[in-house]
Amino acid sequence: MNWLQGKTGWALLAVAALAFPLFAQNNYLISVATQAFIMAIAALGLNLITGYTGQFNLAHGAFMAVGAYTVGILTVDHHVPFWIAFLAAGLTTAVLGFFIGLLSLRLRGHYFSIFTLCVSYIMFLLIEKWESLTHGPVGIMGIPAPTGIGALQFGTPLAQYYLVLAFLVLGLWIMARIVRSLLGRSFMAVRNSDDLAEALGIDLMRTKTLSFVLSVVYAGFAGALYAGQVRFLGPDLASEAVTFDLVMFVLVGGIGTLLGPLLGTFLVTWLTQSLQFLQDYRMVVFGPVLIALIIFLPDGIVGTWLKRRAQRADAAQAAKAAPTGAVTQEAKSNA
């Protein structure tokens, strides 16, 4: 994986993504890749609050549903242009995330996770039962595709693929700037120890809330793109299964890394599609594979590689220092 380090590796990944439609056999594969990109955007957000800040949010999928339903309700019921509804989705999830974050982040550890799981279920019930707003179990149909911008039109699977890819690249760039900044260091300090972070002068509540809001905004925009791509929404989008899928993507790829959520999303999506021929029995194979990955690679694929690379670097540095120490000891003996 050394070639993935630096700008060259990311550029090669971008070229591979740009070239993928040239080798895709049909529009179905392009649509699957587009949905994988959307889920990767949401997984990046989950990785921020869970991987970098250490707060295990189990309502992340529900916030993705909030973004999707914001676009669906505004475009279908109120005939709002798609891009205005898209911006409203990010704003809605940010405001909702702010108030839920203020409540939930007063708790720590598994208490926070249980609270967010309850929030997720409440959101699911609201979407399923509030028929006058969300259309209930029937769902929202006929959501328009993203409207064109000048000569660019997004009505075809190929155009939507490149549109979502552009948002994924933008999301990655913003996330990289965040985690490598002083703010990102504050997030990681909170992850390592609340007491240590406070001793460094970090405002715990403000830092956690900011991380929570930023993470759910990623989920909201991912949901908005999902609505424009799938063009149908049902209450299942707010179920805990979506959050568990996102958690799986992050854990498999490598929690607390930039590349991990992407690799996990693409790998799990590819594996799921490869086992389609098994139909209902594919989970019999898929489940043990995931369990084995978590047991033998607890830090994920990228996390394990980074840890081993660091160990090799430490070993090499120790080996270089050993002869110097030996010469010093020999000089002392001769003296």
N, C-alpha and C positions, 0 to 999 in steps of 0.2 A: 504493500500500500504506500510505499514511499513516494510514488509518482503523484499521489493525491495531495501531497503537501504543497501549499502555496497557490499562487494564481494559476500556474500551469495546469495543475490537477483539476481545479474548478473549471478552467476554460475547456479542458478535454471533456468533462462531464457535460458542459453546456453544448458542445459540438455534437456529442452523442445524442442528447435530447433533441436538438434541432434536426438531426438526420434520421431519427427513429421513424417518422411517417414514411420516409422513402423506402423502408424495408418492411413496414407493416403490411400484412396481407389483405386487410380489409378495414372498414371503418369501425368495426367492433373493437379491434385491438387499440385503435386510436382513442376510442371513447373510454376504454378501460384505463389506458395510460393517463387520460385527462382526469379521471376520477382519482387515480393514484396521486396525481399532482395536488389535487384539492385536499385530499386527506393528509398529504405531506405538509401543506400549509397549516392545517389544524394541529398536526403533530408537533410542528415547530413551536406553536404557542404553548402546548402542554409541556413541552420540554423546558420552556422558560420558567414556568411556575414550579414544576416538579423537579426537573434536572438541575437547574441553576439556582433556584431559590429554596428548594427542599420542602415545598408544600404540595402534598399529593391531592390534587383536585379531581374529584370523581364526578364533577358536573360539567366537564369540558364539552362533552358531546351535546349536552342540552343547550349550551351557549351557541354551538354550531347550528342547532335547530332554530334558535331565536333569530340568528342572522338570516337563515333560509326563509323562515316564515315572514320576516319583515319584508323581504323582497317579494314573496308570493302574495301577501295581503295588499301591499301597496300597488303592485303592478296589475294584479287581476281584479281586485275589488275597487281600487281607486284610480286605476289607469295612470299611475305615476310612471314617468320614464325610468327605464331600467337603471341607469347610472345614478340617478338621484336616489332611487330605492337602495342601490348598492351602498352609497355613502350613509344613508339612514340606517342600514344594517349595522355598520361599524359603530355608529353613534349610539344606537340602541343597546348593543351588547356592552359598550363601554360604560354607559350610565348604569345599566343593570348590574354589571360586574363591580362597579364602584360600591354600590350599596350592599350587595351580597358579600363583597370582600370585607367591608367594614364590620359586618356581623360575624362572618365565619372565621376571619383571621385573628379574632380574639382567642380562638382555640388553638391548640397545638397538637402535633402528631396525628395519631389515628382519630382523635376527637374531631379534628378539622376534616379529615377524610370522610368520616361518617356523616358529619353535618352536610358536606357538599353532595354526598350520595342522596341524602334526603331532599336537598334542593333540586337535584336532578329529577327525582321521582315526582316532586311537586310540579315542576315544569312540564313533565310528560303528561300528568293528569290535566293540567290547564289546557295544553294543546289538544288533548283528546276530548275533553268535556266542553270546552268553550266553543260550541259550534257556531255561534253568531259571529265570532271573530276568526277562528281557525278552520272552520268547516268540519271540525270534529274528525271522526274516523274516515269520513269520505275523502278528506284531504283537499289539497288545492291543485287543480289541473289547469293546463293552458298557460303556464307561466311563459312569458316571452323570452326568447334568447336575447343576449346582450345586444343592444342596438349598435349600429355601425358608427364609427368615428371617421368622418370624411370618406375617403375611398376604402377604408378598412371595414369589412363586413364580417360578422361573426355568426352567421346562420348555418354554417357547415361544421361537421365534426373536426375537420382539419383546422379551420379558423379558430374554433374554440380551444383546440389543443394548444396552439401557439399563444392564444390569449392567456390561458391559465398558466402556461409555462412562464410567460412574462411576469405574472403576478408572483409565481413561486421564486423566480430569480430576485425580484424586488424584495420579497419577504425575507429571503436568505441574506441579502445585502444589509437590510435594516437590522436583522437579528445579529449578524456578525458585528455591526457597529455597536449594538447595545451591549453584548456580552464582553466585548473587548474594551469597553469604556470604564470610567470610574463607577458609573451606575451598575454595570455588570459585576464589577468587583464587590460592590455592596451587596448585590443579590447573593453572590457566592459566599460572602462572609456570613450572611444570615443562614444560608444552608449549612455551613460548617458548625455554627454555634450562635444561638441567640444572645447568650451572655457575652461572648467575645465580641459580637457585632455591637452590642450596646456599649461595651467598654471602649470601642473605637469611635464612639460618638454617632453611630448610625441610628436613625429613628426607625425602629423595627416596624411599627404599624404603617408608617408612610411608605417604607420600602416594599413591604409585603403587598400592600394595596396596589401600589404602582405596578409591580410585577404581575399581580392578578389581573388588573385591568388590561395591561398590554397583551397578556396571554389570551384572554377571552376575545379581544378585538381580532386577533388572528383567527380564532374560531368563528367569529361572526362573519368576517370577510370570506372565509372558506365556505361557510354555509350559503352566503349570497352567491358565490360562484357555482356552488352545487345546484342551487335553485335554477339558475340560468342554463345549466348544462343538462340536468335531468328533466326539468320543466314539469315535475310533479312532486308534491310533498305529502307525506303521511306522518302520523304521530310517531311511528317507529324511529324516525330520525332523532327523536329526543330520548330514546330508550338508553338504558345503561350499557347496552351491547355496543353502541357506537363509541362510548367512552372507553370501554374495555378494548375495543379494536385499536384505538389510538394509543392506549397504554402499551398494548402489545407491540405496536410499531416502534415506540420509543425504547422499550426494553430490549427488543431484539437487535435494533441498530446500535444502541449505546446511549444511555441516559446521560445528560450533561455534556453532550458533544454536538457540534453543528451538523456533521455529516450523518450521525446516527439516525435521527428521525427519517431522513430521506432514504437511507439504505434500508432501514427496517420496513418502511412503507412499500418500497419497490420490491423487496425480497418477499415479503408476506403476500403481496398482491400477486406476484408472479407464481408463487407456490400455490396459492388458492386457485388461480386459473389453470395451472398445470394438473391439478387434481380434480378438475371438473368432471372427467370421465368416470370418476368413482361415485358421482352424484351424492346420495345421502351418506355414503360411507367414507367420504374424503376426510371427515374430521377424525376418523379412527386413525388415519395416518398423520394428519396435520397436528393433532393434539400432542402425541408423543414427541414429534419433532420439536415443537415449541418448548415442551418440558425439558428435553435434552439440552436445548440451547440455553435455557435459563439456569440449569444445573451446572453445565460445564463452562458456560460463558456468562457468569452473573453480571458482568459489566457491559454486556452486549458485544457485538462484533467489533465495532470501532473502539469502544472503551477498553476491551481486552487487548486489542492491538496496541493502543496508546500506552497501556500499562506495561506491556512486555517490551515495547520500544524504550520506555523510560528505564526499565530494569537493565536492559542491555547497555544503555548509555552509562548508567551508574557503574555497572561491572567494568566497562571499558575505562572509565575514569579511575576506578580503583586499581585496575591493572597498570595504568600509567603511573600512578602514585606509588605503587609497590616498589619498583626498583630504586626510586629516590630514597624511600624509607630504609631499604636494605643497605644502600651505600652509606647513609648517615649512621646507621647502627654499626656498620663495619668500621667506619672512621672512629667512632667512639671506642670500639674494642681495641683498635690499634693504639689509641692514645693511652 
